[in-house]
C-alpha cells in the first residue's frame, strides 16, 4: 500500500479538501500531496498531532503502516 490510503479515503469520505488540510498545516497543497503519497517528505510529528486533534483521528490507524 503506497502512501496514506486510509487517510486519503477518510478525507474523501468526509468531504475534507486538500486545501483545507494544507491551510491547517500551513503548507502548500503540492507539499501535502507529496506527504500523502509518500514521495519524499513525510508528515512531522507536529503535523500528525494537528491532524489527529482536528479530525479526531487515531494515529495508529492512519499513520502507522
Rosetta blueprint (number, residue, H / E / L):
1 X L
2 X L
3 X L
4 X L
5 X H
6 X H
7 X H
8 X H
9 X H
10 X H
11 X H
12 X H
13 X H
14 X L
15 X L
16 X L
17 X L
18 X H
19 X H
20 X H
21 X H
22 X H
23 X H
24 X H
25 X H
26 X L
27 X L
28 X L
29 X H
30 X H
31 X H
32 X H
33 X H
34 X H
35 X H
36 X H
37 X H
38 X L
39 X L
40 X L
41 X L
42 X L
43 X L
44 X L
45 X H
46 X H
47 X H
48 X H
49 X H
50 X H
51 X H
52 X H
53 X H
54 X H
55 X H
56 X L
57 X L
58 X L
59 X H
60 X H
61 X H
62 X H
63 X L
64 X L
65 X L
